[in-house]
Amino acid sequence: MTAAEGVVLVIGCGMQPYREYLLASAAGRHPLWMFNAAELSWQRGYVRGGTVVDVLDRDAVIAAARELAEQRPVLGVLTWDEALITVAAHTAHALGLPGPGIDAIEGCRDKYHSREVLTAAGVAQPKFEFVRDEAHAVAAAERIGYPVVVKPRGLGASIGVVRAADAAAVRDAFNAAEAVSLIGAVAYQGGALVEEYLDGPEISVDGAVVDGRYRALFVAHKTVGMDPYFEELGHAVDGGDDLLGDRELLDTLAAAHTAIDFRYGMTHAELKLTARGPVIVEINGRLGGDLIPLLGRYATGIEPGAVAVDVALGVEPWIRPAGARRCVGVRFAYPPEDCVVDSVTLPAVDPARGVLAAVALVKPGDRMQLPPAEFISRYAYVIGEGSDPRQCAAALDAAQAQIRLTARALTLTAASGG
């Protein structure tokens, strides 16, 4: 490749255990250039080059992108980092490249704005109100009806999302959601959304949008726990999932993307399958987290990183036909209490027994705290497969039972933040 052939700009990357497979997949489709907040390390083997820049500084990223474009053609822009989707959208717009559109990405990033837009368009939504203090949160919950869900305005991965069944719980949930909102973008700090609690299974659908046309790629079935929180304990993708042909679901997804005027990009839509039909929980303007695109690759044969590159280039994605039906899932291991890690022992990777991966996410000496002190406090994950959801669940059960954590209880003092 010569410099004249151009690159696709990847803004940020994420943690290696969660995102390396996407970078490898993307690199197999087209030469990449990465903007990162620190010098590249493990990413170097997948990219043509890199630029160190404050990836949260929109103006700095756009300036760096224009400088890069003077050296070699920049043909597309993408990110799979939730915190960077707005920066990426503005960068694509500034360079005149395919992107979701500035208004569309706000329709993903700002959950309050998203609710307003989707409701106005007639897309099924829970009842909701945005509030700025405890008293208004309680009043909103009483109007909506208990139980309610209280969540931050601009975070993902169910961080700070709490179910509340009475006024006292709403006050606690509001304070937890508002506090955790402070780790996110300044534009979405403070206040919280109070929403109707939706009964029914929760799914997510990763999809590609080219010139406003939405295409669903794979469906993940979510397992949550740690009530009243919504920690995501696992996901499973069935390559033969009947939901991929469900007209009501697909129409709802297409209508939601049209409503926010999403033009080019990858999305991760979360929905509840309720008695009144599928209801959009949120639309995220990037590929799913929690290794869901990896499960999708195993289960369907679709290369999500490569599809993301195609879409960033503004072309219809090339999708390899699926082979034999597979169901592939991931389970995350959480500690039973706040602790300091001594060691993690993992099961052997054994595809013959349906165990495709087993990875530790912590090292000796790491501190772990459960919600509401911390969210996504996981010490390991396993990926398992089967010919159908039942066999997949059995493989995951067996693998998860073999994970061992040795740890000491964490005792916090006022001086250490406890």
SVG drawing of the C-alpha trace seen along z (x, -y; Angstrom):
<svg xmlns="http://www.w3.org/2000/svg" viewBox="-50 -23 54 55">
<polyline fill="none" stroke="black" stroke-width="0.4" points="0.0,0.0 1.2,-3.5 0.1,-6.6 -2.0,-7.6 -4.3,-4.6 -5.6,-6.1 -6.6,-4.9 -9.7,-4.6 -9.3,-6.6 -10.1,-4.8 -10.6,-7.1 -9.7,-5.4 -9.9,-1.7 -10.7,-0.4 -9.3,2.3 -7.4,5.1 -9.5,8.0 -12.7,6.4 -11.7,4.8 -8.7,6.4 -10.8,8.7 -12.6,5.7 -9.3,4.0 -8.0,7.2 -11.2,7.6 -11.2,4.0 -7.5,4.2 -8.3,7.2 -10.6,5.1 -8.6,1.8 -5.5,0.0 -6.1,-1.8 -4.7,-4.9 -5.4,-5.3 -5.9,-8.4 -5.2,-7.4 -4.8,-9.3 -1.5,-7.4 1.3,-5.9 0.1,-2.8 1.2,0.6 -0.6,3.8 -2.5,1.9 0.6,1.3 0.3,4.7 -3.0,3.7 -2.6,0.2 -0.6,-1.7 0.3,-4.3 -1.0,-6.4 -1.3,-9.9 -1.3,-10.7 -4.1,-13.3 -6.6,-14.0 -9.4,-12.0 -12.0,-13.7 -11.1,-17.1 -13.2,-17.5 -11.3,-20.5 -7.9,-18.8 -9.1,-15.6 -10.5,-17.5 -7.3,-19.5 -5.2,-16.3 -7.5,-14.6 -7.1,-17.5 -3.4,-17.3 -3.4,-13.6 -5.6,-14.1 -2.9,-16.4 -0.4,-13.5 -2.6,-10.7 -6.3,-10.3 -8.6,-9.7 -11.5,-7.7 -13.6,-7.0 -13.9,-7.6 -15.1,-5.1 -15.1,-4.4 -16.6,-1.7 -16.0,-3.7 -19.2,-5.1 -17.4,-8.2 -16.0,-9.1 -19.0,-8.6 -19.8,-12.3 -16.2,-13.3 -16.1,-10.7 -19.3,-12.1 -18.0,-15.6 -14.7,-14.5 -16.4,-12.7 -18.6,-15.7 -15.6,-18.1 -13.8,-15.9 -16.9,-15.5 -16.9,-11.7 -19.8,-9.3 -21.1,-9.4 -24.2,-9.2 -24.8,-12.9 -24.4,-15.3 -28.1,-15.4 -28.3,-11.6 -25.4,-10.9 -27.0,-13.2 -30.1,-11.1 -27.9,-8.2 -25.7,-9.8 -28.3,-11.8 -30.9,-9.4 -33.3,-12.2 -33.2,-13.7 -33.5,-10.2 -36.7,-9.6 -38.2,-12.9 -37.4,-12.3 -38.6,-8.6 -41.8,-9.5 -42.6,-12.3 -42.1,-9.9 -44.5,-7.3 -41.8,-4.7 -42.8,-2.7 -41.1,-4.1 -41.5,-3.8 -43.0,-6.8 -40.2,-9.1 -39.3,-12.4 -35.9,-14.1 -35.4,-15.5 -32.8,-17.6 -33.4,-16.7 -34.7,-14.1 -38.1,-15.7 -38.8,-15.9 -37.6,-12.4 -40.1,-11.1 -42.9,-13.2 -42.1,-11.8 -42.1,-8.2 -45.5,-8.7 -46.9,-10.0 -45.3,-7.2 -46.1,-4.4 -43.9,-2.1 -41.6,-0.4 -39.5,-2.8 -36.0,-2.8 -33.7,-5.7 -30.6,-6.2 -28.0,-8.7 -28.6,-10.7 -25.4,-9.9 -23.7,-6.6 -23.8,-3.1 -23.3,0.5 -26.2,0.1 -23.8,-2.0 -25.8,-3.8 -29.1,-2.2 -31.3,-1.3 -34.8,0.1 -36.8,-1.7 -40.0,-0.4 -40.8,-3.3 -40.0,-6.9 -37.0,-6.1 -35.5,-3.9 -36.1,-6.6 -34.2,-9.2 -31.3,-6.7 -31.4,-5.8 -31.4,-9.5 -28.3,-10.2 -26.5,-7.2 -27.4,-8.0 -26.4,-11.7 -23.1,-10.8 -22.0,-8.4 -23.1,-10.8 -20.1,-13.0 -17.7,-10.4 -19.2,-11.1 -19.2,-14.0 -19.9,-17.4 -22.9,-17.9 -24.7,-15.0 -23.7,-15.5 -26.3,-16.1 -29.9,-15.1 -31.4,-11.7 -34.0,-10.1 -37.0,-8.4 -38.7,-5.9 -41.4,-3.3 -40.1,0.2 -40.7,2.5 -41.5,6.2 -40.2,8.8 -36.9,10.2 -34.2,7.8 -32.3,8.1 -29.8,6.1 -29.4,5.9 -26.2,4.8 -26.9,3.3 -25.4,1.4 -26.8,-1.7 -25.8,-2.8 -27.5,-5.9 -30.2,-5.7 -31.0,-2.0 -30.9,0.2 -29.8,3.8 -29.8,6.0 -26.8,8.3 -27.3,10.3 -29.4,10.5 -28.0,10.9 -30.1,12.1 -29.0,10.4 -28.9,11.7 -28.9,9.0 -28.6,9.3 -27.7,7.6 -31.1,6.2 -32.0,3.3 -29.0,2.7 -28.9,3.9 -25.4,5.4 -24.9,7.2 -23.9,10.8 -23.9,12.3 -25.1,12.4 -25.9,15.1 -26.2,14.9 -28.0,17.6 -27.0,17.6 -30.4,19.0 -32.4,16.6 -36.0,16.3 -36.0,12.7 -33.8,11.8 -36.9,12.4 -39.4,10.8 -41.2,8.1 -42.4,6.1 -39.0,6.0 -37.2,5.1 -39.8,2.4 -39.4,0.9 -35.6,0.8 -35.9,-0.8 -38.4,-3.4 -36.2,-4.3 -33.1,-4.9 -35.2,-6.9 -36.6,-9.0 -33.1,-10.1 -32.0,-10.4 -29.0,-8.1 -27.2,-8.0 -24.0,-5.9 -22.6,-3.8 -22.9,-0.9 -25.5,-0.8 -26.2,1.3 -29.9,1.0 -31.3,2.4 -35.0,3.4 -37.5,5.0 -39.9,7.6 -43.0,6.5 -46.7,7.6 -47.3,4.5 -44.4,5.4 -40.8,4.5 -39.9,1.2 -36.6,-0.6 -34.6,-1.0 -31.8,-2.9 -29.8,-3.2 -26.0,-3.3 -24.1,-4.8 -21.4,-2.1 -21.0,1.6 -22.0,3.4 -19.7,3.9 -19.3,6.9 -17.8,8.9 -21.3,9.1 -19.8,8.5 -17.4,11.4 -20.3,13.6 -22.0,12.5 -18.9,13.4 -18.7,16.9 -22.4,17.5 -23.1,16.0 -19.8,15.7 -20.2,11.9 -16.9,10.0 -18.2,6.9 -15.0,4.9 -14.8,5.4 -18.5,4.4 -17.8,1.2 -15.0,0.3 -17.3,0.8 -19.9,-1.4 -17.4,-4.1 -16.3,-4.0 -20.0,-4.6 -20.4,-1.2 -22.8,1.7 -21.0,4.1 -19.8,7.5 -21.2,10.1 -20.1,13.7 -22.9,16.2 -23.4,18.0 -22.4,21.7 -24.0,24.2 -26.2,22.8 -24.3,22.0 -25.2,20.4 -22.4,18.6 -22.5,16.8 -20.4,15.0 -20.6,15.0 -18.9,12.5 -17.7,13.4 -18.3,10.9 -16.9,11.2 -19.3,12.0 -18.2,8.9 -15.9,6.0 -12.4,7.4 -8.7,7.3 -7.7,9.9 -5.1,12.5 -5.5,14.8 -7.9,16.0 -7.9,19.5 -9.6,20.2 -11.0,23.3 -9.0,24.7 -10.1,23.6 -11.5,26.7 -13.6,26.2 -14.6,29.9 -16.4,29.1 -17.8,25.9 -15.3,23.6 -13.9,21.1 -12.2,18.6 -11.4,17.9 -9.9,14.6 -8.9,13.0 -9.7,9.2 -7.8,8.4 -4.4,9.1 -3.2,9.7 -3.6,6.6 -6.5,5.1 -9.4,3.8 -12.9,4.6 -16.2,3.0 -19.8,3.9 -22.6,1.5 -23.2,-1.3 -19.6,-2.0 -18.4,-0.6 -20.1,0.9 -18.9,3.6 -16.6,4.9 -15.7,8.2 -12.7,10.5 -13.1,12.9 -15.2,14.1 -15.8,17.3 -17.1,17.8 -19.0,21.0 -20.9,22.4 -23.5,25.1 -25.6,26.1 -28.6,24.3 -29.3,22.0 -29.7,24.9 -26.4,26.5 -24.7,23.2 -26.0,22.4 -24.8,25.8 -21.3,25.2 -21.2,21.8 -22.6,23.2 -19.8,25.8 -17.1,23.3 -18.2,20.7 -18.3,23.3 -14.6,23.8 -13.5,20.2 -11.9,19.6 -11.3,16.3 -9.1,16.0 -9.4,12.6 -9.4,10.7 -12.3,8.7 -11.8,5.0 -12.0,2.7 -12.2,-0.9 -11.5,-3.8 -12.6,-7.4 -9.0,-8.3 -9.2,-5.7 -12.6,-6.9 -14.8,-4.4"/>
</svg>
